Amino acid sequence: MLIGHAALAWRHVAPTLSSAVATAAGTVQLAGTRGLPPLPAPLVFPIALYAYTVHGGDRSRLVAPAVGAMAAVTPAVWCARRGTGRAAPC
């Protein structure tokens, strides 16, 4: 759970790696908790994604919106597949 938080330590030095680690940690937390993990864990992802967009290369401005959109849709699809009918937490 703290891996995503640790990734924020190097968001300026290695924004791509930091964002990848935060995304992977968030995915594992979503799958491991069978729903949205408790706060502040989900807050790490937007911070890392923002740092990737600002400090990353030219491609980051194209990749970041796609990753952000997938991150926004994934919990909704996750909850819909579980059949709870609620948005979050499922």
N, C-alpha and C positions, 0 to 999 in steps of 0.2 A: 504494500500500500504506500510505502514511502519512496518507492523507486521513482514514481512520477514527480514527487516533490524534489528529489535529489537531482532530477534532470534539469530543473529550473536553475540550478547553480551554474550550469554552463550554457545557458541560452544565448548569451552574447558571443561566447567564444566558438561554440559549435551549434548553431541554431538548427541545422538539419538533424543532427544526432539527438539533440534535446527534444525536438518535436517528435521524432520517431519513437524515442523511448517513452515520452508522455502518452503518445497515441497507443502504443502497445500496452502500457500499464493500464490505461483506461479501458482498453478492450478486455484485458484479463480480469479487471475488477468487475466489469459489466457481466461477463460470463460467470465469474466466481460467486458473485453475490445474488445472481438470478434476478437482477433488476438494477436500478440505479444505486451506486454505492453512496454511503453517507457523505455529507459535506465535511471537509473541504476538498475531498479527492477529485470531484469533477471540475473544480475550479483551476486545476493545474493545466488541463488541456487548452483552454482558450488563451492562457498566458503564453504557453509554449508555442502555440500556433501563431499568435501575434508576433512573438520574437522571431519566428521563422520567416514570416512575411516581411518584416522590417529589416532584419539583419542577414537574411538568406540571399542567394543569388537571384539572377533575373527570372529564372524558372519558378522561384518560390511564389511569385505574385500570381502565377497561373495554377500552381498545385494547391496552395493554401485554401482558396475558396472551394475547390472540389473536396478536399479532406474535411473542411468544416461542414459542408453540406452533408457528407456521408455521416459525420459524427452527430449531426442534428437528426437525421432520419433513422439511424440505427436503433436508438431506444424506442422510438415509436413502433418500428417494425417488430422489435423484440417483444414489446408488450402486446401487440396485435396477434402475434403468433402464439403467445401464451393464452390468449383468449380472455384476458381479464377485463377488457373494455375500458380500462383506465389509461390515461396518458402516462403518468409517472407518479410515484414509483409503482412498478407493477408487482 
